[in-house]
Amino acid sequence: MDEETLERTYQENLEERIITYLSELKDISLEKAMDIYYHSMMAEKIHRGVEGIQYLDFKVLVEILCETEKELLT
């Protein structure tokens, strides 16, 4: 497995954990959590690897998402 494949797999697993945790934390469906995540600026930052954000703990990332993009949660 090359580095690019490994990074892509890590990112996919991270996104899955973020969506699952967001769903549990906010008591919303996985579909709603997925919609929130993929419409967030955070998803774009993780995808682009901005400032190494993709290496933060998924729970921390969900907290940041909830604090910085509150409008998506309504």
N, C-alpha and C positions, 0 to 999 in steps of 0.2 A: 504494500500500500504506500503510495507516494504521499508527500506532504500535503499537496492540494486536496487529495481525496480524504485524508485524515482530517483536515481543517473543515471541509464541507460536512463530513459526518458529525464532527463535534458541534458545528453550528446547528445542524438539524436536530440533534439531541437537546441542545440548549433551548431551541425554540419550543420543542415539545414540552420540556420541563416548565418553561415560562408560562405557556398557555395552560397547562394543567394546574399549576399553582395559582395563577390568576383566577381560574374557574373556581377553585376551592376557596380561595381567600375572599372573593366577592360573591360567592354563592350564585354563580351564573353558569349557564350551559357552556360546554366546551366550544360550541359553535360561536357563541357570543364572545367568549374569551379570544378565540382565534381571530374573529373580525376586529376586535379591539387591537390586538397585537399587530396584525398585518396592516392596519391603518395608522399605526403610530410612527412617530419619528424615530423612536428607539429601534424598531425593526430595521429601518433603513441604516441606522448607525451600526447595528450589529452586522448587517449584511456587508457593509463596506469596511468593517473593522476599524471604525473611527476610535482613535485613542485607546485601543485595546479593550473597549467596552465589552466585547464578547467574552472576555476572560473573568468578568465579575460573576459572583454567585447568582444563580437564577432568582433566589429570593430577594436579593438586593436589587436586581434589575426590575423585578415586579414592583417593589416599593418605590423605586425611582419613577417608573412608568405611572403609577397611581398618583404620585405627587406632582409630576411635571406635565401630565397630559390628562388632567381631570375631566376635561370636556368629552373625552372618549368613553368615559365610564357612565355617562348619564343617558 
